[in-house]
Amino acid sequence: MSQRHAIGLARSKDGVRWRKAGKVLEGGKAGSFDEGGVRHGHVVRDRAAGRYVMVYEGVDANGRVSIGMAVSEDGLKGWRRSSELPILCPSDDDEGWDSTVVGSPCLVQMDGAYDWRMYYTGVGRDGEAAIGMAYSEGHGLQKFEKWDAVLM
């Protein structure tokens, strides 16, 4: 594999000038869903747990894109995967609207302490892209279920 993606951190005092602070998350070990690297991270603060959560695209050795999750106590360093498995994968249905890629995740915490929504882009075998939503109601951040409606 020639290129491995990684997620970095940059900091700014004024929102105009930014200074790179280095990598915070790299690809996983050989055979993992993100061995080809990680990219397109989205970070939110988990109000109930007092930590930071990042959802990100994980790229496997064959280029398949799934969504993974990492957590950090301060949102700056010490990022660790919440699992060695992705939290959301492309659909098993070959004709599914998101059967080849799920990516570009955006995590939103709702009013309930453990009610989360994740909006993501899905791509089908026909190359058409759409926006989907998965939710974790009653599961905390451990398990996401795909909502059966699609935004096109």
C-alpha positions as CSV (number, residue, x, y, z in Angstrom):
1,M,0.0,0.0,0.0
2,S,1.6,3.2,-1.1
3,Q,-0.4,5.9,0.7
4,R,-1.8,5.8,4.2
5,H,-4.2,8.5,5.3
6,A,-3.9,10.1,8.8
7,I,-5.9,12.7,10.7
8,G,-4.0,15.6,12.1
9,L,-4.6,18.5,14.5
10,A,-4.1,22.2,13.9
11,R,-4.7,25.0,16.4
12,S,-5.5,28.7,16.1
13,K,-6.1,31.6,18.5
14,D,-7.9,33.7,16.0
15,G,-9.5,31.3,13.5
16,V,-7.4,32.8,10.7
17,R,-3.8,31.6,11.3
18,W,-3.4,27.9,12.1
19,R,-0.5,25.9,13.3
20,K,-0.1,22.2,12.7
21,A,0.3,20.2,15.8
22,G,0.8,16.7,14.2
23,K,-1.0,13.4,13.7
24,V,-3.7,12.4,16.2
25,L,-4.9,9.2,14.5
26,E,-3.3,6.9,12.0
27,G,-4.5,3.8,10.1
28,G,-4.9,0.5,12.0
29,K,-3.0,-2.7,11.9
30,A,-2.8,-5.1,8.9
31,G,-6.2,-6.6,8.1
32,S,-8.2,-4.0,9.9
33,F,-11.0,-2.0,8.4
34,D,-8.8,1.1,8.5
35,E,-5.4,-0.3,7.6
36,G,-5.2,2.0,4.5
37,G,-5.6,5.0,6.8
38,V,-8.1,7.3,8.4
39,R,-9.6,10.5,7.0
40,H,-12.4,13.0,7.1
41,G,-12.7,13.1,10.9
42,H,-15.5,14.9,12.7
43,V,-15.1,15.7,16.4
44,V,-17.8,16.4,19.0
45,R,-17.9,16.7,22.8
46,D,-19.9,14.0,24.5
47,R,-21.7,16.1,27.1
48,A,-22.8,13.1,29.2
49,A,-19.4,11.4,29.4
50,G,-17.2,14.6,29.4
51,R,-15.0,13.4,26.6
52,Y,-14.5,14.0,22.9
53,V,-15.7,11.6,20.2
54,M,-14.4,11.4,16.6
55,V,-16.1,9.6,13.8
56,Y,-14.0,9.1,10.7
57,E,-13.6,7.3,7.4
58,G,-11.5,4.1,7.6
59,V,-10.0,2.8,4.4
60,D,-9.2,-0.9,4.1
61,A,-6.5,-2.5,2.0
62,N,-8.9,-2.8,-1.0
63,G,-10.1,0.8,-0.8
64,R,-13.4,0.0,0.9
65,V,-14.6,2.9,3.1
66,S,-16.4,2.3,6.4
67,I,-16.9,4.6,9.4
68,G,-15.0,4.2,12.7
69,M,-14.9,5.9,16.0
70,A,-12.2,7.1,18.4
71,V,-12.4,8.9,21.8
72,S,-10.1,11.3,23.7
73,E,-10.4,12.8,27.1
74,D,-9.2,16.3,26.0
75,G,-9.9,16.3,22.2
76,L,-6.2,17.0,21.5
77,K,-4.2,13.9,22.2
78,G,-4.5,10.3,23.4
79,W,-7.1,9.4,20.7
80,R,-7.9,5.7,20.9
81,R,-10.3,3.6,18.8
82,S,-13.5,2.7,20.6
83,S,-13.4,-0.6,18.7
84,E,-11.3,-2.5,16.2
85,L,-14.5,-2.8,14.1
86,P,-16.2,-0.1,12.2
87,I,-19.4,1.4,13.6
88,L,-21.0,1.6,10.2
89,C,-20.3,-0.4,7.0
90,P,-21.5,-0.3,3.5
91,S,-24.8,-2.2,3.0
92,D,-24.7,-5.9,2.4
93,D,-27.3,-5.6,-0.3
94,D,-25.5,-5.3,-3.6
95,E,-28.3,-3.1,-4.9
96,G,-28.3,-0.9,-1.8
97,W,-28.0,2.9,-2.1
98,D,-24.9,2.7,0.2
99,S,-23.4,-0.6,-1.0
100,T,-19.9,0.6,-1.9
101,V,-19.1,3.5,0.4
102,V,-20.2,5.0,3.7
103,G,-18.3,8.1,4.6
104,S,-18.1,11.8,5.4
105,P,-19.6,11.2,8.9
106,C,-21.2,14.0,10.9
107,L,-22.1,13.1,14.5
108,V,-24.8,15.1,16.4
109,Q,-25.8,14.6,20.1
110,M,-29.5,15.1,20.6
111,D,-31.3,16.1,23.8
112,G,-31.1,12.7,25.5
113,A,-27.8,11.9,27.1
114,Y,-27.3,8.9,24.8
115,D,-29.3,9.8,21.8
116,W,-27.0,10.3,18.8
117,R,-27.5,10.7,15.1
118,M,-24.8,10.3,12.5
119,Y,-25.4,11.7,9.0
120,Y,-23.2,10.2,6.3
121,T,-22.7,9.9,2.6
122,G,-23.5,6.6,0.9
123,V,-22.5,5.6,-2.6
124,G,-24.2,2.7,-4.5
125,R,-22.8,0.5,-7.2
126,D,-24.3,2.8,-9.8
127,G,-22.1,5.6,-8.5
128,E,-25.0,7.7,-7.2
129,A,-24.5,9.3,-3.8
130,A,-27.1,10.2,-1.2
131,I,-27.1,11.2,2.4
132,G,-28.2,8.7,5.1
133,M,-28.7,8.8,8.8
134,A,-27.9,6.2,11.5
135,Y,-29.0,6.5,15.1
136,S,-27.9,5.1,18.4
137,E,-31.0,5.7,20.6
138,G,-30.7,3.6,23.7
139,H,-27.3,2.2,22.7
140,G,-25.0,5.1,23.7
141,L,-22.2,5.3,21.2
142,Q,-21.7,1.6,20.9
143,K,-24.2,0.6,18.2
144,F,-25.7,2.6,15.3
145,E,-28.7,1.5,13.3
146,K,-29.3,2.8,9.8
147,W,-32.5,4.8,9.4
148,D,-34.4,3.4,6.5
149,A,-35.2,6.7,4.8
150,V,-32.6,8.3,2.4
151,L,-32.1,12.0,1.6
152,M,-31.3,12.4,-2.1
